[in-house]
């Protein structure tokens, strides 16, 4: 009996040690995503999109992930760890990003994620780093001019986002078609399988740049303030990220990156906190 108790005690101590060192759970990052732990690890793991032009897109020409949010994360890694190469990117989408964050697979989310009261119950957010608004993308010859013109029309969007619900709240007659991601939704639009695509105008602009046969219509019918998502209780890391965003806005780095990707100067009145946010993308 004493022998068995000793063996059980040793096994329990081994499991406890693995959890503390972040090696339990199949090699996932330990649950405590504190700033100090990231520094000790020597690597920042960011969840980003691979299918969203201008923000996070894996270029098939060279296999590199590029975009505004990718450059933000490179700058964060450089200032936090001294080298942007100490950044690891992991692909997320609207459906998987919070699950991967809370499962310990990533340290933070930088993936066109709208700050919303519902999401605040699951994750913490940084200050606002981008302000978008939901709109519509249609073929250049489309009769759709306003949101209400989507009545009886098929409108594509991505699973896990609430773009469809937002549109239905404005035009209940819209027929929402869900796709795994925005790339698939855009493919459906280009193939004529749907009449329009809806999500944030910032994402739609990237699609329109890929194919000038499409245009944005309907204006903005929601406000979509983007924030960096962090695990609940990671207060030290959240404070560091907020300070980082304040610094790059003040020293001109933010404006330089914004101009690089969006070909225009950033808004001068970017709010720190989300105001009247929709349920979110």
Sine and cosine of phi, psi and omega as CSV:
sin_phi,cos_phi,sin_psi,cos_psi,sin_omega,cos_omega
0.00,0.00,-0.69,0.73,0.00,-1.00
-0.89,0.45,-0.62,0.79,0.00,-1.00
-0.88,0.47,-0.70,0.71,0.00,-1.00
-0.90,0.43,-0.64,0.77,0.03,-1.00
-0.88,0.47,-0.65,0.76,0.01,-1.00
-0.90,0.44,-0.68,0.73,0.00,-1.00
-0.90,0.44,-0.66,0.75,0.03,-1.00
-0.89,0.45,-0.65,0.76,0.01,-1.00
-0.90,0.44,-0.68,0.73,0.02,-1.00
-0.89,0.46,-0.68,0.74,0.00,-1.00
-0.90,0.43,-0.66,0.75,0.01,-1.00
-0.89,0.45,-0.66,0.75,0.01,-1.00
-0.91,0.42,-0.60,0.80,0.03,-1.00
-0.91,0.42,-0.68,0.73,0.03,-1.00
-0.90,0.43,-0.65,0.76,0.02,-1.00
-0.89,0.45,-0.67,0.74,0.00,-1.00
-0.90,0.43,-0.64,0.77,0.02,-1.00
-0.90,0.44,-0.65,0.76,0.01,-1.00
-0.90,0.43,-0.67,0.74,-0.02,-1.00
-0.91,0.41,-0.54,0.84,-0.03,-1.00
-1.00,0.01,0.05,1.00,0.04,-1.00
0.96,0.27,0.31,0.95,-0.04,-1.00
-0.98,-0.17,-0.10,1.00,0.04,-1.00
-0.98,0.20,0.16,-0.99,0.07,-1.00
0.93,0.37,0.59,0.81,0.09,-1.00
0.95,0.31,0.53,0.85,0.08,-1.00
0.99,0.10,0.20,0.98,0.02,-1.00
-0.94,0.33,0.37,-0.93,0.07,-1.00
-0.90,0.44,0.61,-0.80,0.01,-1.00
-0.87,0.48,0.42,-0.91,-0.10,-1.00
-0.89,0.46,-0.51,0.86,-0.04,-1.00
-0.98,0.18,1.00,-0.03,-0.02,-1.00
-1.00,0.08,0.80,0.60,-0.02,-1.00
-0.98,0.19,0.33,-0.94,0.03,-1.00
-0.86,0.51,-0.69,0.72,-0.04,-1.00
-0.89,0.46,-0.64,0.77,-0.02,-1.00
-0.92,0.40,-0.63,0.78,0.05,-1.00
-0.89,0.45,-0.67,0.75,0.01,-1.00
-0.90,0.43,-0.65,0.76,0.02,-1.00
-0.91,0.41,-0.61,0.79,0.04,-1.00
-0.93,0.36,-0.53,0.85,-0.01,-1.00
0.97,0.23,0.40,0.92,-0.04,-1.00
-0.41,-0.91,0.71,-0.70,0.10,-1.00
-0.97,-0.24,0.81,-0.59,-0.01,-1.00
-0.95,-0.30,0.92,-0.40,-0.08,-1.00
-0.92,-0.38,0.73,-0.69,0.11,-0.99
-1.00,0.05,0.87,-0.49,-0.05,-1.00
-0.72,-0.70,0.25,-0.97,0.06,-1.00
-1.00,0.04,0.51,-0.86,0.04,-1.00
-0.93,-0.36,-0.03,1.00,-0.15,-0.99
-0.84,-0.54,0.25,0.97,-0.13,-0.99
-0.85,-0.52,0.98,-0.20,0.01,-1.00
-0.82,0.57,0.57,-0.82,-0.03,-1.00
0.98,0.18,-0.48,0.87,-0.05,-1.00
-0.96,-0.29,-0.82,0.57,0.03,-1.00
-0.38,-0.92,0.95,-0.31,-0.11,-0.99
-0.60,-0.80,0.78,-0.63,0.05,-1.00
-1.00,0.09,0.94,-0.35,-0.07,-1.00
-0.96,0.28,0.89,-0.46,-0.02,-1.00
-0.91,0.41,-0.32,0.95,-0.03,-1.00
-0.93,0.36,-0.60,0.80,-0.04,-1.00
-0.74,-0.67,-0.01,1.00,0.04,-1.00
0.97,0.23,0.10,0.99,-0.03,-1.00
-1.00,0.00,0.60,-0.80,0.07,-1.00
-1.00,-0.01,0.80,-0.59,-0.13,-0.99
-0.73,-0.69,0.40,-0.91,0.09,-1.00
0.54,-0.84,0.11,-0.99,-0.03,-1.00
-0.86,0.50,-0.74,0.68,-0.02,-1.00
-0.94,0.35,-0.52,0.86,0.06,-1.00
-0.91,0.42,-0.69,0.72,0.02,-1.00
-0.91,0.40,-0.57,0.82,0.09,-1.00
-0.87,0.49,-0.70,0.71,-0.02,-1.00
-0.93,0.36,-0.57,0.82,0.08,-1.00
-0.89,0.45,-0.67,0.74,0.01,-1.00
-0.92,0.39,-0.62,0.79,0.05,-1.00
-0.89,0.45,-0.71,0.71,0.02,-1.00
-0.89,0.46,-0.64,0.77,-0.01,-1.00
-0.89,0.45,-0.67,0.74,-0.03,-1.00
-0.98,0.20,-0.49,0.87,-0.03,-1.00
-0.99,0.13,-0.67,0.74,-0.15,-0.99
-0.88,-0.48,-0.01,1.00,0.07,-1.00
1.00,0.07,-0.02,1.00,-0.07,-1.00
-0.33,-0.94,0.83,-0.56,-0.02,-1.00
-0.92,0.39,-0.29,0.96,0.03,-1.00
-0.95,0.30,-0.18,0.98,0.05,-1.00
-1.00,0.07,0.35,0.94,0.07,-1.00
-0.97,-0.23,0.76,-0.66,0.14,-0.99
-0.92,-0.39,0.79,-0.61,0.01,-1.00
-0.99,-0.15,0.71,-0.71,0.10,-0.99
-0.82,-0.58,0.73,-0.68,-0.04,-1.00
-0.94,0.33,0.73,-0.68,0.11,-0.99
-0.73,-0.68,0.24,-0.97,0.18,-0.98
-0.66,-0.75,-0.06,-1.00,-0.08,-1.00
-0.87,0.50,-0.47,0.88,-0.06,-1.00
-1.00,0.08,-0.49,0.87,-0.17,-0.99
-0.96,-0.26,-0.30,0.95,-0.24,-0.97
-0.89,0.45,-0.71,0.71,-0.02,-1.00
-0.94,0.35,-0.61,0.79,0.04,-1.00
-0.88,0.48,-0.68,0.73,0.00,-1.00
-0.93,0.37,-0.60,0.80,0.04,-1.00
-0.90,0.43,-0.79,0.61,-0.06,-1.00
-0.96,0.28,-0.28,0.96,0.08,-1.00
-1.00,0.07,-0.07,1.00,0.05,-1.00
1.00,0.07,0.20,0.98,-0.02,-1.00
-0.99,0.16,-0.41,0.91,-0.03,-1.00
-0.68,-0.73,0.37,-0.93,0.01,-1.00
-1.00,0.08,-0.54,0.84,-0.05,-1.00
-0.36,-0.93,0.23,-0.97,0.00,-1.00
-0.89,-0.45,0.81,-0.59,0.16,-0.99
-0.76,-0.65,1.00,0.09,-0.23,-0.97
-0.46,-0.89,0.88,0.47,0.02,-1.00
0.67,0.74,0.74,0.67,-0.06,-1.00
-0.98,-0.19,0.88,-0.47,0.01,-1.00
-0.95,0.32,0.70,-0.72,0.11,-0.99
-0.96,0.29,0.82,-0.57,0.02,-1.00
-0.62,-0.79,0.39,-0.92,0.01,-1.00
-0.89,0.46,-0.60,0.80,0.01,-1.00
-0.90,0.44,-0.71,0.71,-0.02,-1.00
-0.94,0.35,-0.48,0.88,0.01,-1.00
-0.89,0.45,-0.31,0.95,0.06,-1.00
-0.97,0.25,-0.33,0.94,-0.05,-1.00
-0.95,-0.31,-0.54,0.84,-0.05,-1.00
-0.64,-0.77,0.29,-0.96,0.17,-0.99
-0.99,-0.12,0.38,-0.93,-0.01,-1.00
-0.82,-0.57,0.49,-0.87,0.18,-0.98
-0.97,0.24,-0.04,-1.00,0.17,-0.99
-0.90,0.44,0.24,-0.97,0.04,-1.00
-0.91,0.41,0.72,-0.69,0.08,-1.00
-0.88,-0.48,-0.13,0.99,0.05,-1.00
-0.36,-0.93,0.63,-0.77,0.03,-1.00
-0.89,-0.46,0.89,-0.46,0.02,-1.00
-0.86,-0.52,-0.04,-1.00,0.06,-1.00
-0.45,-0.89,0.56,-0.83,-0.05,-1.00
-0.96,0.29,0.62,-0.79,-0.01,-1.00
-0.52,-0.85,-0.26,-0.97,-0.04,-1.00
-0.78,-0.63,0.59,-0.81,0.12,-0.99
-0.89,-0.45,0.78,-0.63,-0.05,-1.00
-0.66,-0.75,0.31,-0.95,0.13,-0.99
-0.88,0.47,0.44,-0.90,-0.04,-1.00
-0.86,0.51,-0.49,0.87,-0.01,-1.00
-0.99,-0.10,0.25,0.97,-0.05,-1.00
-0.94,0.33,0.59,-0.81,0.10,-0.99
-0.98,0.22,-0.15,0.99,-0.01,-1.00
-0.96,0.27,0.87,-0.50,0.00,-1.00
-0.87,-0.49,-0.49,0.87,-0.04,-1.00
-0.76,-0.65,0.17,-0.98,0.03,-1.00
-0.85,0.52,-0.64,0.77,-0.07,-1.00
-0.95,0.32,-0.26,0.97,0.07,-1.00
-0.96,0.29,-0.13,0.99,0.04,-1.00
-0.99,0.16,-0.03,1.00,0.03,-1.00
-0.85,0.52,0.82,-0.57,-0.01,-1.00
0.97,0.22,0.06,1.00,-0.02,-1.00
-0.97,-0.23,0.46,-0.89,0.06,-1.00
-1.00,0.08,0.83,-0.56,-0.04,-1.00
-0.83,-0.56,0.84,-0.55,-0.04,-1.00
-1.00,0.02,0.51,-0.86,0.18,-0.98
-0.35,-0.94,0.01,-1.00,-0.08,-1.00
-1.00,-0.09,0.53,-0.85,0.12,-0.99
-0.90,0.44,0.55,-0.84,0.04,-1.00
1.00,0.03,-0.30,0.95,0.09,-1.00
-1.00,-0.05,0.29,-0.96,0.04,-1.00
-0.95,-0.31,0.34,0.94,0.03,-1.00
-0.84,0.55,-0.66,0.75,-0.01,-1.00
-0.89,0.46,-0.71,0.70,0.02,-1.00
-0.91,0.42,-0.62,0.78,0.04,-1.00
-0.88,0.48,-0.70,0.71,0.01,-1.00
-0.91,0.41,-0.68,0.74,0.00,-1.00
-0.88,0.47,-0.50,0.86,0.01,-1.00
-0.94,0.33,-0.42,0.91,0.03,-1.00
-1.00,-0.06,-0.65,0.76,0.03,-1.00
-0.72,-0.69,1.00,-0.04,-0.06,-1.00
-0.86,0.50,-0.36,0.93,-0.06,-1.00
-0.99,0.14,-0.09,1.00,0.02,-1.00
-0.93,0.37,0.63,-0.77,0.00,-1.00
-0.98,-0.21,0.97,-0.25,-0.12,-0.99
-0.99,0.14,0.76,-0.65,0.05,-1.00
-0.89,-0.45,0.85,-0.53,-0.08,-1.00
-0.99,-0.14,0.67,-0.74,0.03,-1.00
-0.79,-0.61,0.32,-0.95,-0.08,-1.00
-0.88,0.48,-0.58,0.82,0.00,-1.00
-0.42,-0.91,0.05,-1.00,-0.06,-1.00
-0.95,0.31,-0.49,0.87,0.05,-1.00
-0.89,0.47,-0.69,0.72,0.03,-1.00
-0.92,0.40,-0.61,0.79,0.02,-1.00
-0.90,0.43,-0.66,0.75,0.00,-1.00
-0.93,0.37,-0.60,0.80,0.07,-1.00
-0.87,0.49,-0.66,0.75,0.03,-1.00
-0.90,0.44,-0.64,0.77,0.02,-1.00
-0.91,0.42,-0.70,0.72,-0.02,-1.00
-0.92,0.40,-0.48,0.88,0.01,-1.00
-0.99,0.10,-0.07,1.00,0.00,-1.00
0.98,0.18,0.26,0.97,-0.01,-1.00
-0.98,0.20,-0.35,0.94,0.06,-1.00
-0.72,-0.69,0.24,-0.97,-0.06,-1.00
-1.00,-0.06,-0.40,0.92,-0.05,-1.00
-0.37,-0.93,0.22,-0.98,0.08,-1.00
-0.75,-0.66,0.69,-0.73,0.01,-1.00
-0.81,-0.59,0.71,-0.71,0.16,-0.99
-0.14,-0.99,-0.31,-0.95,0.00,-1.00
-0.91,0.42,0.62,-0.79,-0.02,-1.00
-0.87,0.50,-0.50,0.87,0.01,-1.00
-0.90,0.44,-0.61,0.79,0.05,-1.00
-0.96,0.30,-0.65,0.76,0.00,-1.00
-0.90,0.44,-0.55,0.83,0.04,-1.00
-0.87,0.49,-0.62,0.78,0.04,-1.00
-0.90,0.44,-0.63,0.78,0.04,-1.00
-0.92,0.40,-0.67,0.74,-0.02,-1.00
-0.90,0.43,-0.54,0.84,0.07,-1.00
-0.92,0.38,-0.50,0.86,0.05,-1.00
-0.95,0.32,-0.57,0.82,-0.09,-1.00
-0.59,-0.80,0.97,-0.24,-0.04,-1.00
-0.95,0.32,0.05,1.00,0.08,-1.00
-0.98,0.20,0.03,1.00,-0.01,-1.00
-0.82,-0.57,0.38,-0.92,-0.03,-1.00
-0.60,-0.80,0.37,-0.93,0.08,-1.00
-1.00,0.00,0.68,-0.74,0.04,-1.00
-0.66,-0.75,0.23,-0.97,0.14,-0.99
1.00,0.01,-0.12,0.99,-0.03,-1.00
0.92,0.40,-0.21,-0.98,0.06,-1.00
-1.00,-0.07,0.82,-0.57,0.06,-1.00
-0.91,-0.41,0.17,0.99,0.21,-0.98
-0.56,-0.83,0.20,-0.98,0.17,-0.98
-0.94,-0.34,0.76,-0.65,-0.09,-1.00
-0.79,-0.62,1.00,0.08,0.04,-1.00
-0.99,0.16,0.86,-0.50,-0.01,-1.00
-1.00,0.08,0.66,-0.75,0.10,-0.99
-0.71,-0.70,0.37,-0.93,0.09,-1.00
-0.99,0.16,0.81,-0.59,-0.04,-1.00
-1.00,0.06,0.71,-0.70,-0.01,-1.00
-0.74,-0.67,0.43,-0.90,-0.01,-1.00
-0.90,0.44,0.60,-0.80,0.04,-1.00
-0.82,0.58,0.77,-0.64,0.05,-1.00
1.00,0.03,-0.05,1.00,0.03,-1.00
-0.99,0.13,0.89,0.46,-0.16,-0.99
-0.92,0.39,-0.61,0.79,-0.01,-1.00
-0.91,0.42,-0.69,0.73,0.01,-1.00
-0.92,0.39,-0.66,0.75,0.01,-1.00
-0.89,0.47,-0.67,0.74,0.02,-1.00
-0.89,0.47,-0.64,0.77,0.00,-1.00
-0.91,0.41,-0.69,0.72,-0.01,-1.00
-0.90,0.44,-0.67,0.74,0.05,-1.00
-0.87,0.49,-0.69,0.72,0.02,-1.00
-0.90,0.44,-0.65,0.76,0.05,-1.00
-0.86,0.52,-0.74,0.67,0.00,-1.00
-0.90,0.45,-0.66,0.75,0.06,-1.00
-0.86,0.51,-0.68,0.73,-0.05,-1.00
-0.91,0.41,-0.72,0.69,-0.06,-1.00
-0.95,0.31,-0.44,0.90,0.11,-0.99
-0.94,0.34,-0.66,0.75,-0.04,-1.00
-0.95,0.31,-0.60,0.80,-0.11,-0.99
-1.00,-0.05,0.03,1.00,0.09,-1.00
1.00,-0.06,-0.12,0.99,0.00,-1.00
-0.90,0.44,-0.66,0.76,0.01,-1.00
-0.87,0.49,-0.73,0.68,-0.01,-1.00
-0.88,0.48,-0.63,0.78,0.01,-1.00
-0.89,0.45,-0.71,0.70,0.00,-1.00
-0.93,0.37,-0.63,0.77,0.01,-1.00
-0.88,0.47,-0.72,0.69,0.01,-1.00
-0.90,0.44,-0.62,0.78,0.00,-1.00
-0.85,0.53,-0.68,0.73,-0.12,-0.99
-0.99,-0.11,-0.54,0.84,-0.10,-0.99
-0.94,-0.33,-0.03,1.00,0.10,-1.00
0.85,0.53,0.49,0.87,0.08,-1.00
-0.39,-0.92,0.31,-0.95,0.01,-1.00
-0.95,0.31,0.52,-0.86,0.04,-1.00
-0.94,0.33,0.35,-0.94,0.05,-1.00
-0.90,0.44,0.57,-0.82,-0.02,-1.00
-0.99,0.17,-0.30,0.96,-0.10,-1.00
-0.93,-0.37,0.60,0.80,0.02,-1.00
-0.86,0.50,0.87,-0.49,-0.05,-1.00
-0.96,0.29,0.45,-0.89,0.09,-1.00
-0.98,0.21,-0.65,0.76,-0.06,-1.00
-0.93,-0.37,0.48,-0.88,0.04,-1.00
-0.95,0.32,0.71,-0.71,0.03,-1.00
-0.81,-0.59,0.81,-0.58,0.03,-1.00
0.80,0.59,0.72,0.69,0.01,-1.00
-0.96,0.30,0.54,-0.84,0.12,-0.99
-0.97,0.23,0.05,-1.00,0.03,-1.00
-0.83,0.56,-0.47,0.89,0.20,-0.98
0.95,-0.30,0.41,-0.91,0.02,-1.00
-1.00,-0.02,0.00,0.00,0.00,0.00
